[in-house]
Amino acid sequence: MARRYDSRTTIFSPEVEYAMEAISHAGTVLGVLATDGVVLAAEKKVTGKLLDLSEAKAGGYGGVVRRYSFSIRINVIGGVAGITADANSLVNYARSAAQQHLLRYNEDIPVELLAQRLCDLKQGYTQFGGLRPFGVSLLYAGYDPHYQFQLYHSDPSGNYSGWKATCIGANNGTAQSLLKQEYKDDITVDEAIGLVMRTMSKTMDSTTLGSEKLEFAALTVDPVTKEPRAKIYRPAEIDALLVKHDLAKKDEDADSEMKTA
C-alpha cells in the first residue's frame, strides 16, 4: 500500500505519520525548564532479562543498554524517543555541527540554531524520493548567554517548537496534563527534579521506579565560572534522587520481582 507513495516525489508521503506512530510507542521522555536550569528524564527500555548490565552495576552509565539521554556540547543536552539507531545518527550529526560552530566562531552553538540545523536535515528526508523520515523525536535542553536556558522539541517532519515543559513518547498526553497542573514559571531545578520524578512515576508503564528503568540529565550554570554544566546522572545518583523524593523501589517490590523472575 505504502509503495504507491514512498517512491513518488510529486505527492505527500504518509511516512511521517508512520514515524510519529513509532514514536508514540517509544519510552517516555520528559523535559522541564527551570529558572536556573533544565531537567530531562527518560524511560529506559530493558528488552531482556539476559541483557548484560554489569557496567551499570559497577557505577557506569548503563553498559550496552540503549541510551535515551545524551550530552551534545557543554551547553546542550538531548533526550530522544523513537528508533534509537536513527537517534544515534542525529546525535552524532548534532555533535559535529556544534563542533563546527565552535571552530568557526569560537563560541558554543546556540541551542535554537542547533535545533534548526537538525530540522533542516530531517525535513530533507521527507521531501525527496527514496528516503524515509527519521523515526525519532528529540528534546533539546540548552543555554546561551543571551536567551539563558531553553527547551525545544523537534519531530520527524522537521518542525520544532520551544517549551516550558513537555513530554514525548508513550503516555505523553497524560504527562502533559500533569505538567500543566503542577508547573510554575518560577520553578527551580530542585523543584523541577521533583516534578519530573513524580510525573514519570505516574506515566511510566512500570509500577516501580529504579535506575535500571530511568535515565536522568540536567543542565545548570556553574556558580563560580558562570559556564554551563551538563550532567548525565549515573545509576547510583538516580537511585539517590528517588530515595530523596520517596519514589524508590520498596524492598517488598524488589522481593516480589525476584520471585516472579
C-alpha positions as CSV (number, residue, x, y, z in Angstrom):
1,M,0.0,0.0,0.0
2,A,2.7,2.4,1.0
3,R,4.7,1.7,-2.1
4,R,2.3,3.9,-4.1
5,Y,3.6,6.9,-2.1
6,D,7.1,6.1,-1.0
7,S,8.8,6.3,-4.4
8,R,7.0,9.4,-5.6
9,T,8.3,12.9,-5.2
10,T,5.2,14.8,-6.5
11,I,2.7,13.8,-3.7
12,F,2.9,13.8,0.0
13,S,4.1,10.6,1.7
14,P,2.3,9.2,4.8
15,E,5.7,8.0,6.2
16,V,5.9,11.0,8.5
17,E,2.7,9.7,10.1
18,Y,4.3,6.2,10.4
19,A,7.3,7.8,12.1
20,M,5.1,9.6,14.6
21,E,3.2,6.4,15.3
22,A,6.5,4.6,16.1
23,I,7.5,7.5,18.5
24,S,4.1,7.2,20.3
25,H,5.1,3.6,21.3
26,A,8.6,4.6,22.5
27,G,9.7,5.2,26.1
28,T,8.5,8.4,27.8
29,V,10.9,11.4,27.7
30,L,10.2,14.5,29.8
31,G,11.8,17.9,29.8
32,V,11.2,20.8,32.3
33,L,12.6,24.3,32.0
34,A,13.5,26.0,35.4
35,T,14.8,29.4,36.3
36,D,18.3,28.1,37.0
37,G,18.5,25.1,34.7
38,V,16.8,22.4,32.6
39,V,15.9,18.8,33.6
40,L,15.4,15.8,31.3
41,A,14.3,12.3,32.2
42,A,13.8,9.3,30.0
43,E,12.3,5.9,30.4
44,K,14.9,3.2,29.8
45,K,13.7,0.2,27.9
46,V,15.3,-3.1,29.2
47,T,14.5,-5.5,26.4
48,G,15.5,-8.8,28.0
49,K,16.5,-10.4,31.3
50,L,19.7,-11.7,29.8
51,L,21.0,-8.2,28.9
52,D,24.4,-7.5,30.4
53,L,24.0,-4.7,33.0
54,S,27.4,-5.2,34.6
55,E,28.6,-1.7,33.7
56,A,25.5,-0.2,35.3
57,K,26.1,-2.2,38.5
58,A,29.7,-1.1,38.6
59,G,28.7,2.5,38.6
60,G,28.9,3.2,34.9
61,Y,26.3,4.7,32.6
62,G,24.4,1.5,31.8
63,G,26.6,-0.9,29.8
64,V,25.2,-1.8,26.4
65,V,21.6,-0.7,27.2
66,R,20.2,1.8,24.7
67,R,20.8,5.4,25.6
68,Y,18.0,7.9,25.6
69,S,19.8,11.0,27.0
70,F,22.9,12.5,25.5
71,S,25.4,15.2,26.1
72,I,25.9,17.1,22.8
73,R,28.0,20.0,24.0
74,I,28.8,21.5,27.4
75,N,25.8,23.8,26.8
76,V,23.4,21.4,25.2
77,I,21.9,18.0,26.3
78,G,19.3,16.0,24.5
79,G,16.6,13.3,25.1
80,V,15.2,11.0,22.3
81,A,12.1,8.9,21.8
82,G,11.8,6.5,18.9
83,I,14.2,4.4,16.8
84,T,17.5,4.6,18.7
85,A,19.6,3.9,15.7
86,D,18.1,7.0,14.0
87,A,18.7,8.9,17.2
88,N,22.4,7.9,17.3
89,S,22.8,9.2,13.8
90,L,21.2,12.5,14.6
91,V,23.1,13.0,17.8
92,N,26.4,12.4,16.0
93,Y,25.3,15.0,13.4
94,A,24.4,17.4,16.2
95,R,27.8,17.0,17.9
96,S,29.6,17.5,14.6
97,A,27.5,20.7,13.9
98,A,28.2,22.0,17.4
99,Q,32.0,21.5,17.0
100,Q,32.0,23.1,13.5
101,H,30.3,26.2,15.0
102,L,32.8,26.3,17.8
103,L,35.7,26.1,15.3
104,R,34.3,28.8,13.1
105,Y,33.0,31.3,15.6
106,N,35.0,30.4,18.8
107,E,31.8,30.1,20.8
108,D,29.2,27.4,21.7
109,I,26.4,27.0,19.3
110,P,23.0,28.5,20.5
111,V,20.6,25.6,21.1
112,E,17.9,27.0,18.8
113,L,20.4,27.2,15.9
114,L,21.3,23.6,16.6
115,A,17.7,22.6,16.5
116,Q,17.3,24.4,13.2
117,R,20.3,22.6,11.7
118,L,18.9,19.2,12.7
119,C,15.4,20.1,11.5
120,D,16.7,21.2,8.1
121,L,18.3,17.7,7.8
122,K,15.1,15.9,8.9
123,Q,12.9,18.0,6.6
124,G,15.0,17.0,3.6
125,Y,14.3,13.3,4.3
126,T,10.6,14.0,4.0
127,Q,10.9,15.8,0.7
128,F,12.9,13.6,-1.7
129,G,12.1,10.2,-3.1
130,G,13.9,7.0,-2.0
131,L,14.3,8.3,1.6
132,R,12.3,7.8,4.8
133,P,11.9,10.2,7.7
134,F,13.9,9.8,10.8
135,G,11.7,7.8,13.2
136,V,12.7,9.8,16.3
137,S,11.7,13.0,18.2
138,L,14.2,15.0,20.2
139,L,14.2,17.3,23.2
140,Y,17.0,19.8,23.2
141,A,17.9,21.5,26.5
142,G,20.4,24.3,26.2
143,Y,21.9,27.5,27.5
144,D,23.3,30.6,25.9
145,P,24.3,34.0,27.4
146,H,21.6,35.9,25.6
147,Y,18.5,33.8,26.0
148,Q,19.6,31.8,29.0
149,F,18.0,28.4,29.5
150,Q,15.8,27.0,26.7
151,L,13.9,23.8,25.9
152,Y,13.0,22.7,22.4
153,H,11.2,19.8,20.8
154,S,11.5,18.6,17.2
155,D,9.6,15.9,15.3
156,P,10.2,13.8,12.2
157,S,8.6,16.3,9.9
158,G,11.3,18.9,10.7
159,N,9.2,21.2,12.8
160,Y,10.5,22.5,16.2
161,S,9.0,24.5,19.0
162,G,10.0,26.0,22.3
163,W,8.5,24.7,25.6
164,K,8.5,25.4,29.3
165,A,7.7,21.7,30.0
166,T,6.8,18.9,27.6
167,C,6.8,15.2,27.0
168,I,7.4,12.9,24.0
169,G,6.9,9.1,23.6
170,A,4.3,6.9,25.3
171,N,1.7,8.4,27.6
172,N,2.7,11.9,26.6
173,G,-0.9,13.1,26.8
174,T,-1.2,12.1,30.5
175,A,2.2,13.6,31.2
176,Q,1.3,16.9,29.6
177,S,-1.8,17.1,31.7
178,L,0.2,16.6,34.9
179,L,2.8,19.1,33.9
180,K,0.1,21.7,33.1
181,Q,-1.3,21.3,36.6
182,E,1.9,21.5,38.6
183,Y,4.3,23.6,36.5
184,K,5.2,27.1,37.7
185,D,7.1,29.8,35.9
186,D,9.4,30.4,38.9
187,I,10.2,26.7,39.4
188,T,13.8,25.9,40.4
189,V,16.0,23.0,39.3
190,D,15.4,21.1,42.6
191,E,11.7,21.6,42.3
192,A,11.8,20.6,38.6
193,I,13.6,17.4,39.5
194,G,10.8,16.5,42.0
195,L,8.1,17.4,39.3
196,V,9.8,15.2,36.7
197,M,10.2,12.3,39.2
198,R,6.5,12.5,40.2
199,T,5.3,12.7,36.6
200,M,7.5,9.8,35.5
201,S,6.2,7.7,38.3
202,K,2.6,8.2,37.1
203,T,3.2,7.8,33.4
204,M,5.7,5.0,33.0
205,D,4.3,1.5,32.3
206,S,6.4,0.1,35.2
207,T,4.8,0.2,38.7
208,T,8.2,1.0,40.4
209,L,11.0,3.4,39.6
210,G,14.6,2.5,39.6
211,S,17.9,3.4,37.9
212,E,17.5,0.3,35.7
213,K,14.4,1.8,34.2
214,L,15.2,5.6,34.2
215,E,17.7,8.0,32.8
216,F,18.2,11.5,34.1
217,A,20.1,14.6,33.0
218,A,20.3,18.2,34.0
219,L,21.9,21.4,32.6
220,T,22.8,24.2,35.0
221,V,25.4,27.0,35.3
222,D,28.4,26.8,37.5
223,P,28.1,29.4,40.2
224,V,31.8,30.2,40.1
225,T,32.8,30.1,36.5
226,K,29.3,31.1,35.1
227,E,29.8,28.4,32.5
228,P,27.1,25.9,31.5
229,R,27.4,22.5,33.1
230,A,25.8,19.4,31.6
231,K,25.4,16.3,33.8
232,I,24.2,12.8,32.9
233,Y,23.3,11.1,36.1
234,R,24.8,7.7,37.0
235,P,22.6,4.9,38.2
236,A,23.6,5.3,41.8
237,E,22.8,9.0,41.6
238,I,19.4,8.3,40.2
239,D,18.6,5.9,43.0
240,A,19.7,8.6,45.5
241,L,17.3,11.1,43.9
242,L,14.4,8.6,44.0
243,V,15.1,7.9,47.7
244,K,15.2,11.7,48.3
245,H,11.7,12.1,46.7
246,D,10.3,9.0,48.3
247,L,9.8,7.2,45.0
248,A,12.5,4.5,45.3
249,K,11.6,0.8,44.8
250,K,10.4,-0.6,48.1
251,D,12.1,-3.8,49.5
252,E,8.9,-5.8,49.1
253,D,8.6,-4.8,45.5
254,A,12.1,-5.9,44.8
255,D,11.4,-9.3,46.6
256,S,8.3,-9.8,44.5
257,E,10.1,-9.1,41.3
258,M,12.8,-11.6,42.3
259,K,10.2,-14.3,42.9
260,T,8.4,-13.7,39.6
261,A,11.8,-13.8,37.8
